[in-house]
Amino acid sequence: TENFYRDFRSDNGRGRLRSVAGHDCADSTRPYEGVPQLLQQLRAAGCRTAIVSNKADYGVQALAKQYFDGRLDAACGERAGIAKKPASDMLLAIMRQLKAEPASTIYIGDSDTDLDTARNAGVPCIGACWGFRGRAFLEAHGAKLLAENVGDIWELIK
């Protein structure tokens, strides 16, 4: 996957990525165990759900459809005219699209970039300790709410 991401970021690699995105992207990406079920549970409870990612928007849209079809209200990836995380622009754009206020929004992330994005948007963040960074890292970067597993998220927001 290192070559995939290196090519993804280079100008000449973008064309290559677009031509193979459906294959490489799906082969090296999977949802964390329990996340599709959590999204279904949240939607059944009346919550709106979305993805905000610094990956290219066309890839985010394709993977959102492949892995979370019917479980998301919106997805936003990197695109022209909108600042990437940790700027709040992507998250605020999704919130506007969903007509969500900061007081009724919870951001779930697994990195310092996610924590900063939520802070910059004025919304609480749940740190996903099983993701990219662990509990100690998330705590050291200011996480106040932490989930050790997917089930903890439901407990924190229900």
C-alpha positions as CSV (number, residue, x, y, z in Angstrom):
1,T,0.0,0.0,0.0
2,E,3.0,2.4,0.4
3,N,3.3,2.5,-3.4
4,F,-0.4,3.1,-3.8
5,Y,-0.3,6.1,-1.5
6,R,2.9,7.5,-2.9
7,D,1.4,7.3,-6.4
8,F,-1.8,8.7,-5.1
9,R,0.0,11.9,-3.9
10,S,2.1,12.5,-7.0
11,D,0.8,14.4,-10.0
12,N,1.7,11.7,-12.5
13,G,0.3,9.0,-10.2
14,R,-3.2,10.6,-10.1
15,G,-3.9,9.4,-13.6
16,R,-2.7,5.9,-12.8
17,L,-4.7,5.9,-9.6
18,R,-7.9,6.9,-11.3
19,S,-7.5,4.0,-13.8
20,V,-7.0,1.4,-11.1
21,A,-8.8,3.0,-8.1
22,G,-11.7,0.5,-8.2
23,H,-9.2,-2.4,-7.9
24,D,-6.3,-1.1,-5.7
25,C,-8.4,1.1,-3.4
26,A,-10.9,-1.7,-2.5
27,D,-8.2,-4.3,-2.2
28,S,-6.2,-2.4,0.4
29,T,-9.1,-0.8,2.3
30,R,-11.7,-2.4,4.6
31,P,-14.0,-1.0,7.3
32,Y,-13.1,-1.7,10.8
33,E,-15.0,-4.6,12.3
34,G,-18.4,-3.6,13.6
35,V,-18.5,-0.2,11.9
36,P,-21.1,-1.1,9.3
37,Q,-23.3,-2.4,12.0
38,L,-22.8,0.7,14.2
39,L,-23.7,2.9,11.3
40,Q,-26.9,0.9,10.8
41,Q,-27.7,1.1,14.5
42,L,-27.1,4.9,14.5
43,R,-29.3,5.4,11.4
44,A,-32.1,3.2,13.0
45,A,-31.9,5.6,16.0
46,G,-32.4,8.6,13.8
47,C,-28.8,9.8,13.6
48,R,-27.3,11.1,10.3
49,T,-24.0,9.7,9.4
50,A,-21.1,10.9,7.2
51,I,-17.5,10.4,6.3
52,V,-14.9,13.2,6.1
53,S,-11.6,12.1,4.7
54,N,-8.4,13.7,3.3
55,K,-8.3,11.0,0.6
56,A,-9.4,12.1,-2.9
57,D,-13.1,12.6,-3.1
58,Y,-13.7,10.2,-6.0
59,G,-12.1,7.4,-3.9
60,V,-14.1,8.4,-0.8
61,Q,-17.3,8.3,-2.8
62,A,-16.5,4.9,-4.4
63,L,-15.5,3.3,-1.1
64,A,-18.5,4.8,0.8
65,K,-20.8,3.3,-1.7
66,Q,-19.0,-0.1,-1.7
67,Y,-18.8,-0.5,2.0
68,F,-21.5,1.7,3.5
69,D,-24.2,1.9,0.9
70,G,-27.4,3.0,2.5
71,R,-25.7,3.6,5.8
72,L,-24.4,7.2,5.1
73,D,-26.1,10.5,4.5
74,A,-23.0,12.1,3.1
75,A,-19.3,11.6,2.3
76,C,-16.6,14.2,1.6
77,G,-13.1,13.8,0.4
78,E,-10.3,16.1,-0.8
79,R,-11.6,18.3,-3.6
80,A,-10.8,21.7,-5.1
81,G,-11.9,24.8,-3.2
82,I,-12.2,23.2,0.3
83,A,-9.4,23.0,2.8
84,K,-8.4,19.6,4.1
85,K,-8.4,18.4,7.7
86,P,-7.4,19.6,10.2
87,A,-9.1,22.7,8.8
88,S,-12.8,22.6,9.7
89,D,-14.0,23.3,6.2
90,M,-14.8,19.7,5.1
91,L,-16.6,18.9,8.4
92,L,-18.5,22.2,8.3
93,A,-19.5,21.5,4.6
94,I,-21.0,18.2,5.6
95,M,-22.7,19.7,8.6
96,R,-24.3,22.4,6.3
97,Q,-25.4,19.7,3.9
98,L,-27.0,17.7,6.7
99,K,-28.3,20.9,8.4
100,A,-26.5,19.8,11.6
101,E,-25.5,22.2,14.4
102,P,-22.3,21.8,16.4
103,A,-24.3,21.0,19.5
104,S,-25.9,18.0,17.8
105,T,-22.8,16.7,16.0
106,I,-20.2,14.2,17.2
107,Y,-17.0,13.6,15.2
108,I,-15.4,10.2,15.6
109,G,-11.7,9.9,14.6
110,D,-8.5,8.0,15.2
111,S,-5.8,10.6,14.8
112,D,-4.5,14.0,16.0
113,T,-5.7,15.4,12.7
114,D,-9.3,14.3,13.5
115,L,-9.1,15.7,17.0
116,D,-7.9,19.0,15.6
117,T,-10.6,19.0,12.9
118,A,-13.4,18.5,15.5
119,R,-11.9,21.2,17.8
120,N,-11.6,23.6,14.8
121,A,-15.3,23.0,14.0
122,G,-16.4,23.4,17.6
123,V,-17.8,19.8,17.9
124,P,-16.9,17.1,20.4
125,C,-14.8,14.2,19.2
126,I,-14.7,10.6,20.2
127,G,-11.2,9.1,19.9
128,A,-11.3,5.6,18.3
129,C,-8.5,3.8,20.2
130,W,-8.5,0.8,17.9
131,G,-7.7,2.9,14.8
132,F,-4.6,4.6,13.4
133,R,-3.5,5.9,16.8
134,G,-4.0,4.3,20.2
135,R,-5.3,5.6,23.5
136,A,-2.1,7.1,24.9
137,F,-1.5,9.1,21.7
138,L,-5.1,10.3,21.6
139,E,-5.0,11.3,25.2
140,A,-1.7,13.1,24.8
141,H,-3.3,15.1,22.0
142,G,-6.3,16.2,24.0
143,A,-9.0,13.5,23.5
144,K,-11.6,13.7,26.2
145,L,-13.9,11.0,25.0
146,L,-12.4,7.7,24.1
147,A,-13.8,4.4,22.7
148,E,-11.8,1.2,23.1
149,N,-14.0,-0.6,20.6
150,V,-16.9,0.1,18.3
151,G,-19.5,-0.8,21.0
152,D,-18.2,2.0,23.2
153,I,-19.2,4.6,20.6
154,W,-22.8,3.5,20.9
155,E,-22.6,3.7,24.7
156,L,-21.1,7.2,24.6
157,I,-23.7,8.7,22.3
158,K,-27.0,6.9,23.0
